[in-house]
Amino acid sequence: MKITQLSLIFLCFSLFISIQSQSTSLSKTTYLSPTILLANYAKMIAEFKIYVYKTPKPISPTFTNSPESVFYNNLLKSEFVTQNADEAHLFFVPFAPDTSTRALARLVREIRQSFPYWNRSLGADHFFISRAGIDYASDRNVLELKKNSVQISCFPTKSGNFVPHKDITLAPAVDSPIELPHAPANKSTSFLGYMKLNKDDKSTGSFIDEMIDDQDFLIESEPSNHKSNIDTSKYCIFIYNSDMNWFVEAISSGCVPVIITDRPVQDLPLMDVIRWSEITVVISTRGGVKGMKLLLSEISEDRYERMKESGVVASRNLLWNAEPEPYDAFYMAMYQLWLRRHTIRYTRREYV
């Protein structure tokens, strides 16, 4: 049954109030600004409009990646889409993931020539979906798309193809359905950390070898009981840009994520909304496993419990549903777009 805007707003308020009622401090820990989120979200549901450009069949989108596909299909059938471009806040430029730079330049050129909207902001109020991101090109049309338009990618993104102040990422889809997120009370842990090993990842080989030799960690490439491993581990360990498809599954089960990387992580989903510093631990490989264990030992039990509970609350905003539900991954991706509707209006001589 189709949800009307009024009933959807009511559901949104009910869900958010139920989250807040768990604990005022928890909400402030989980979200950067719960009050602003609540008010802005309701305004988005009531007002947000998007115009979708029609693209020629050779480059019409066919997404094979689950988050991209679910987001794209839900967007097209949502009440956010308008046929009146003059009332749109943002404009969606759809194209297939394998579209060549030449075809992309031709598409933007046709949009520029056929509609008045691109030129007034040089694409800053437009957005597109690209899993890997698009590279810089000498062609003016592709360059404006890259520099100005909002890029929607999948987390984690390819290094260098993500601009933190404007681009957003979609939460990874889980391999199997997740039950209602919960953090087990009095969680009994057998391991300090658990990692689902990607055999093809050679980027941090010595670091992984150290963990394999340490009995405090459970490292498996083909776990026989993945869910049990998550539930019996205090931390779930991820090598950034490796296998992070179970990231949402981990935090929804109360396993605090540890991200191993030697560069800043700026592309976590909902960076404008979620206080990730209170949910995840980001650790460099430079100190080795010994350094990682030292840093983890400095996290008090009280803070660990807050991180665990905050992760569970945040995971509700990262779950993909076949039919969108208030505050789920689809609506929160839309919320990120809504925050970007106040675009900078460039003039040609200011644009480089």
C-alpha positions in Angstrom: 0.0 0.0 0.0 1.4 3.4 -0.9 2.3 5.6 2.0 1.0 9.1 1.9 3.3 12.0 2.8 1.4 12.8 6.0 1.4 9.2 7.2 5.1 8.9 6.3 5.9 12.0 8.3 4.0 10.6 11.3 5.9 7.3 11.0 9.2 9.2 10.8 8.4 11.2 13.9 7.4 8.0 15.7 10.5 6.1 14.8 12.9 8.9 15.7 11.1 9.6 19.0 11.5 5.9 19.8 15.2 6.1 19.1 15.6 9.2 21.2 13.6 7.7 24.1 16.3 5.0 24.5 18.6 7.7 26.0 19.0 11.4 25.4 22.8 11.0 25.7 22.8 8.1 23.3 21.0 10.1 20.6 23.5 12.9 21.0 26.3 10.4 20.8 25.0 8.7 17.7 23.9 11.7 15.7 25.7 15.0 15.1 22.5 16.9 15.8 19.3 14.9 16.5 17.0 17.9 16.8 18.1 19.3 13.4 17.9 15.9 11.8 14.3 15.5 13.0 13.1 18.8 11.7 15.0 18.7 8.4 13.9 15.2 7.7 10.2 16.0 8.0 10.8 19.1 5.8 12.5 16.9 3.2 9.6 14.4 3.1 7.1 17.2 2.6 9.0 19.3 0.1 11.9 17.6 -1.7 11.6 17.3 -5.5 14.0 15.8 -8.1 13.8 16.0 -11.8 15.2 13.0 -13.7 16.8 13.6 -17.1 15.9 11.0 -19.8 19.1 9.4 -21.2 19.5 7.6 -24.5 19.2 3.8 -24.4 22.9 3.0 -25.0 23.9 4.6 -21.7 20.6 4.0 -19.7 21.5 2.8 -16.2 21.5 -1.0 -15.5 23.1 -1.3 -12.1 24.5 -4.7 -10.9 25.5 -3.5 -7.5 22.8 -3.9 -4.9 22.9 -0.5 -3.1 23.0 1.3 -6.4 20.2 -0.7 -7.9 17.9 -0.4 -4.8 18.5 3.3 -4.5 17.9 3.9 -8.2 14.7 1.9 -8.4 13.3 3.3 -5.2 14.1 6.9 -6.4 12.3 6.5 -9.7 9.1 5.2 -8.0 9.2 7.7 -5.1 7.2 10.8 -4.6 10.4 12.8 -4.7 10.4 12.6 -8.5 8.6 15.5 -10.3 7.8 15.9 -14.0 8.0 19.7 -13.5 11.6 20.6 -13.7 11.0 24.2 -12.6 10.0 23.0 -9.1 13.0 20.6 -8.7 15.6 21.2 -6.0 18.1 18.8 -7.6 18.5 17.2 -11.1 19.5 13.5 -11.5 21.8 12.6 -14.4 21.4 8.8 -14.9 24.0 6.9 -16.9 25.3 3.3 -17.0 28.4 2.5 -14.9 30.5 1.6 -18.0 29.7 4.8 -19.9 32.8 6.1 -21.7 34.2 9.6 -21.1 33.2 10.6 -24.6 29.6 9.5 -24.2 29.4 11.2 -20.8 30.7 14.5 -22.3 28.1 14.2 -25.0 25.3 13.6 -22.5 26.2 16.6 -20.4 26.5 18.7 -23.5 23.0 17.7 -24.6 21.6 18.6 -21.1 23.3 21.9 -21.3 21.9 22.7 -24.7 18.4 21.4 -24.1 17.7 22.6 -20.6 18.4 25.9 -18.7 19.3 24.3 -15.4 22.9 23.1 -15.9 24.3 26.5 -16.9 22.9 28.4 -14.0 25.0 26.5 -11.5 27.5 24.6 -13.9 26.0 21.4 -12.6 26.2 22.1 -8.9 22.5 21.3 -8.3 22.8 18.0 -10.2 23.8 14.5 -9.0 24.7 11.1 -10.5 25.5 7.5 -9.4 28.9 6.1 -10.1 30.2 3.2 -8.0 33.9 3.8 -8.9 33.6 7.5 -9.4 34.6 9.4 -12.6 38.1 10.5 -13.3 39.1 14.1 -14.2 39.0 14.8 -18.0 40.0 17.7 -20.2 36.5 17.9 -21.6 34.7 20.9 -20.0 31.4 18.9 -19.6 33.0 16.0 -17.7 35.1 18.3 -15.6 32.0 20.2 -14.5 30.2 17.0 -13.7 33.2 15.8 -11.7 34.0 19.0 -9.8 30.5 20.4 -9.2 27.8 17.7 -9.3 27.1 15.4 -6.3 28.5 11.9 -6.8 26.8 9.0 -5.2 29.2 6.1 -4.7 29.3 2.9 -2.7 31.3 2.7 0.5 34.2 2.3 0.5 35.2 4.4 -2.5 38.2 4.4 -4.9 41.0 6.6 -3.6 41.0 10.0 -5.3 37.5 9.7 -6.8 35.6 11.1 -3.8 35.2 14.8 -2.8 34.1 14.8 0.9 32.3 18.2 1.0 29.9 17.3 -1.8 29.9 13.6 -2.5 28.0 10.9 -0.6 28.3 7.1 -0.3 25.7 4.4 0.0 25.9 1.9 2.8 27.0 -1.6 1.7 24.3 -4.2 1.3 24.4 -7.2 3.6 24.7 -10.7 2.2 21.8 -12.0 4.2 18.8 -10.4 5.9 19.5 -8.8 9.3 17.1 -9.2 12.2 16.0 -6.1 14.1 19.3 -4.5 15.2 20.2 -5.2 18.7 23.2 -5.3 21.0 23.2 -8.4 23.1 23.0 -7.7 26.8 26.0 -8.9 28.8 27.7 -9.9 25.6 30.2 -12.7 26.3 33.3 -12.4 24.1 35.8 -15.1 23.2 38.0 -12.9 21.0 39.2 -9.4 21.1 38.7 -9.0 17.4 37.3 -10.9 14.4 38.1 -10.4 10.8 36.6 -12.0 7.7 39.8 -12.3 5.6 39.9 -11.4 1.9 42.6 -13.7 0.5 43.1 -11.3 -2.5 44.0 -8.4 -0.3 47.8 -8.0 -0.1 47.9 -4.4 1.0 48.5 -5.1 4.7 49.8 -8.6 4.6 52.3 -8.4 7.5 49.7 -6.8 9.7 47.2 -9.6 9.0 49.9 -12.2 9.5 50.6 -10.7 13.0 46.9 -11.0 13.8 46.7 -14.6 12.6 49.5 -15.5 15.0 47.8 -13.7 17.9 45.3 -15.9 19.9 43.3 -12.8 20.8 42.1 -12.6 17.2 39.9 -14.8 15.0 40.9 -14.4 11.4 39.0 -16.6 8.9 38.7 -16.5 5.1 35.7 -18.8 4.9 34.1 -18.7 8.3 31.8 -21.6 9.0 29.7 -19.5 11.5 30.1 -15.8 10.5 27.2 -14.6 12.7 28.5 -16.4 15.8 32.0 -15.0 15.2 30.6 -11.5 15.2 28.6 -12.1 18.4 31.5 -13.6 20.3 34.0 -10.9 19.4 34.4 -7.5 21.1 35.6 -5.8 17.9 35.1 -6.5 14.3 38.1 -5.6 12.2 38.0 -4.3 8.6 40.9 -3.5 6.3 39.7 -0.3 4.6 38.9 -0.8 0.9 38.8 -4.6 1.3 35.8 -6.7 2.2 33.5 -4.3 4.1 30.2 -5.8 3.0 29.5 -7.0 6.5 30.2 -3.6 8.1 26.5 -2.9 8.8 25.9 -6.5 10.0 28.7 -6.0 12.5 27.5 -2.7 14.1 23.9 -3.9 14.1 24.9 -6.9 16.3 26.9 -4.8 18.8 30.4 -5.5 17.4 32.4 -2.3 17.5 34.2 -1.8 14.1 37.9 -1.2 13.9 39.0 0.1 10.5 42.7 -0.4 9.6 44.0 2.3 7.2 46.9 4.6 6.8 44.9 7.5 5.4 41.9 9.5 6.6 38.5 7.8 6.2 36.2 10.5 4.8 33.6 8.5 2.9 31.7 6.7 5.6 27.9 6.7 4.8 26.0 9.6 6.4 29.0 11.6 7.4 26.8 14.6 7.7 24.5 12.9 10.2 26.2 10.1 12.2 28.9 10.8 14.7 31.2 8.0 13.5 34.0 8.9 15.9 31.8 7.6 18.7 31.0 4.3 16.8 34.2 3.3 15.0 37.9 3.0 15.8 40.3 4.0 13.0 43.8 2.6 13.5 47.0 2.9 11.4 49.2 -0.1 10.6 52.3 1.7 11.7 52.2 0.5 15.3 51.5 -3.1 14.2 49.1 -5.4 16.1 50.8 -4.5 19.4 50.0 -0.9 18.9 46.4 -1.7 17.9 45.9 -3.8 21.1 47.4 -0.9 23.2 44.9 1.6 21.7 42.0 -0.7 22.2 43.0 -1.4 25.8 42.7 2.3 26.5 39.0 2.4 25.6 37.1 2.2 28.9 34.2 -0.3 29.3 31.8 2.6 29.6 32.9 4.1 26.3 32.9 0.7 24.7 29.2 0.2 25.7 28.3 3.6 24.4 30.0 2.9 21.1 28.3 -0.5 20.8 24.8 0.9 21.5 25.4 3.9 19.2 26.4 1.6 16.4 23.2 -0.4 16.8 21.1 2.8 16.6 23.0 4.0 13.6 22.6 0.7 11.8 18.9 1.3 11.5 19.8 4.1 9.1 22.0 1.9 7.0 19.7 -1.0 6.2 18.3 -1.4 2.7 14.7 -2.5 2.5 12.9 -3.7 -0.6 10.2 -1.2 0.2 11.7 1.9 1.8 10.9 2.5 5.5 11.3 5.8 7.4 15.0 6.6 8.2 16.3 3.6 6.4 19.3 3.6 4.0 17.2 4.9 1.1 15.6 7.8 2.9 18.8 8.7 4.6 20.6 8.8 1.2 17.8 11.2 0.1 18.4 13.2 3.2 22.0 13.6 2.3 21.0 14.9 -1.1 18.5 17.3 0.6 21.3 18.8 2.6 23.1 19.6 -0.6 20.2 21.4 -2.3 21.6 24.8 -1.4 24.2 24.8 -4.1 26.9 27.4 -5.0 25.8 29.3 -8.1 29.0 29.6 -10.1 29.7 32.3 -12.7 31.8 31.4 -15.6 34.8 33.7 -14.8 34.9 32.2 -11.2 35.0 28.7 -12.5 38.3 27.1 -13.0 
